[in-house]
Amino acid sequence: MELRATVTNKISPSRDTLPQQGLSTQDQRQLDNLFDQLERESHFQLGYPLTKNFDYSPLFRFFRHSINNMGDPFTPGSYQLGTRGFEVEVLAWFAKLFRFPWEETWGYVTGGGTEGNLHGLYVARELYPNGIVYYSRDTHYSVPKSVRLLKMEHVVIPSQSNGEIDYADLRENIEAHRHVPPIILANIGTTMKEAVDRVDHIRGILTDLSIASSYIHADAALAGMTLPFMDDPPPFDFTAGIDSISVSGHQFIGSPIPCGVVLEK
């Protein structure tokens, strides 16, 4: 005897069971409380590299649309609710600031400094799969996290008292592993001491050791937006010898939404 089970859905959505548009009184109260808290706390944020000197109210109307710059900013896509043209303008502005040759430069707007470091190290790994990453003890925590995610060999170099990488120790380690390409993470402003690793010193080490293949990524999340506007800053841009650079958009620039930029040659 064959048994057949019949399932009948007797529940149909009704207008009364669907969520109503608008906020409930409780939801509105929660949002008001959050806003009041943010207003209070914004006056007591010493030690964090952020700015309050911005007004993005002219952009509020764009939040009515689901804007998404998916894919390569330099390649047209099928999704039309995007701002690729503006993104490329942003990249061109940063390329000029950091003296990258625009015709040979690629990049994109990231979700923050961590993503920029991850991307820079990813590019280095694709170029040199057996390379060794060198970074100082004062390096941002996103870097050791990134090398673990990318499964890259790495060496932590001691820092000087001012937070800069120890160049003598870096030289010894690169020389000891000279059979594999060095991938150096140069800090352009460390988290606690705002130390800047001298890219010219690092390039000098590579030249002295006759290292043919290498890669330098500059983590400029902290000082990348201040050094270009200073008199006689330590060299750190493309002309100094970096291969890629990442900066943060929600620190000194002042974006209320975490973001950043990464550029590579």
N, C-alpha and C positions, 0 to 999 in steps of 0.2 A: 504494500500500500504506500503510495507516494504522498508525502506530506509537504504542503507548500505554505510557507509563511508569507503573509501579506502585511506590509507595514504601511499604515496610512497616517500621514501627517495632518492631524486635525487642528493644528495650531497655525493660525494665520496672523501675520502682524497687523496690529490695529493702531490707529492713530494715537490712542491713549498710551500704548506701551513703548512707543518710539521716544528716544530722548528729545526733549524740547530744545529749541534754539535759545541761545542766551545763557547767562550764568545764573546759578541759583544765588540766593542771599549768602549762603555759607561759602560758596566758591568765591564770590566777590569779596567777602571779608578776608579770606585767605590771601587773595592777591593784594588787597590793600595792606594787610599786615606785612607781607613780603616786601612791598615797595617801601613801606615805612622803615623796615629793618635795613634795606639797602641804602636808604637815604642817611640813616644814622651811621652805619658802618663805613660809608664812603669817606667820612671825615677822619677816620682813624686807621689808615692803611700805610703807615710808615714802613719802609723796607721793601715794598713791592714796586717793581718798575712799571708803573702804569700812569696814565694821564687822565684827567677829567676835563681837559680843555677841548671839548668837541661838541658839536651839535649836528646830529644826523636827521633832524626833523624833515628836511626836504626830501629824504629818501623813504619816509614812512609809507607813501602811497604804493611803493613797489612791493610791499609785503602782502599785497592783495593777490600776488601771483606766485606760482610755484617755480621760482627761478632755479635753474640747475645747469651749470656749465660742464656737463658730463663729457668725458673724452678729452682729446688733445685740443688745447685752445687754438692751435694753428690750423686745425682741420675742420671744415664745416660738417655739421651733424644734422640729423633729421629732427632733433628736438629744438623747437624754435623759441621756447621760453628761456632764453639764456642771454648772457652778456659777454660773449667771447671777444667782441671788439674792444670792450672796456678792459677785459683781462689782458689782452695783448698790449694795450696801451700801458697798463700797470707794469708789465714785464719789461717793456721798452724803457720806461722811466728808471726802473731799478738797474737794468743793464747799463744805462748811461752813468748812473750814480756809481756803480761798482766797476766801471770801465771794461765791460765785456764787449767783444765784437758782436754787434747785433746780428749780422748775417750768419754767424756761427753759433748762436746761442739758442738754447731751448729752456723752457721752464714752465711753471704754472703756479697759480695761487693755491696754497696748501691750507690745511686745517690748523696749522700752528707750527712752532719751532721743532717739536718732536718729529712730526711728519717730514719736515724738511731735512732733518738729520738722517732719518730712516731712508729717504729717497737718495740723498747723497751717497750714503754707504752702499745702498743697493746698486747704484750705477758703478761705484768702484768695484764691487764684487763681480758684477757682470764683465767688467773689463779685465779684472785680475782675480779669477776664482780662488787661487791659492794664496792671495795676498794676506798680509798680516796688518791688522789695524793697531795703530799706536795712538794713545790719548793719555792725558795727564789725570792725576787723582782729583783735580779740581773740575774736571769735565762734568757737564750736566748729566743727570741720571738717565736721560733718554738715550745716551750713546751706549752704555753697557747693555741697556735693554734692547737696543737695535741690533747690536752685534750678536746677541743671543738669538733674537728672532731670525736673523740672516745666517746664523751658524757660521760666523766668521772667526778665525783665529785672531787673538788680540793680546796686546801687552799693555799693561798700565804703567805709565812712566811717572816717577815722583815729580812733585811740583816744587818750585822755589818758594821762598817765604812770601813773595808777593802774589803767588798764584800762577805765575807763568810756568810752562813746562820746563823741566830740567833738560837743557839742550845737550849737555855732556852725556847724560844717561840715555837720551834719545839716540844720540850718535852711536853709542856703544851697542845698543840693542839692534839698530838697523844694520850695523856692520856685522854683528853676530848672525844675523839672518839675511845676509845680503843676497842669498840665492833666491829669495822670493820678493815680489814687489811690495814695498812699504805703502800703506794707506794711512795717512796722517790726518787726524781730526784736530784742526787748529781752532782754539777758542778765541773768539773775538769778543771778549768780555765774559769772564767766568761769573757764575751765579752769585757768589759771596764776595769776591774781591774785585770783580770787573777787570781781571787781568787779561792782557792781550798777548797771545803767543805770536812771536815775530815770524811771519811767513818768510821774510828774507833770510833769517837765520836758518830756518828749516830747509829752504831751497839751497842754501849754502852747504849744509851738511850733505844733501843728496848729490850736489855737484862734486864736493870734495871726495866722496866715496864712489864716484863714477856710477851712480845708480841710473840705469837706463830707463826703467819703467817705474813710475810712482804715481800717486794720486793724493791730492790735498783737498779736503773738504773743510770749509770755514763755517763754524757755527757762530753766526753773527746775530743771534737772537737778541742779545742784550745791547751790545755796543755798535751794531751795524748801522743804526740810525742816528748815531751821534758822531762817530769818528769822521765820516766824510765832510762834516761841517766844521771841523776843528782845524786850527793851524798846525801844520807839520805833524799829522797823526802817524802812528806806526804803520808801515805798509801792510795791507791785508787784502787788497782787491785783486782783480784778475792780472793786472800788470805786475803784481808782486809774485805771482806764480800759483794762485789757487786754481783748481779745476771746477769747483762748484761752491755755492754759498747759499745759506738759508738765513732768513730774517723773520722776526716775529711782527705781526701786525697789531696785536692787542696789547703791546707794552707801550713803548714810547710813541708809536703812531696814534694809538688810542681807539682802536676798533672795539665796539662793545661786544662783538662776536669774535671768538678766537679764530685767527687766521694767520697766514704767513706767505712768504714767497720763497721759491727755490729756483736758482739759475744754474745752468751747467753749460760748458762748452762742448 
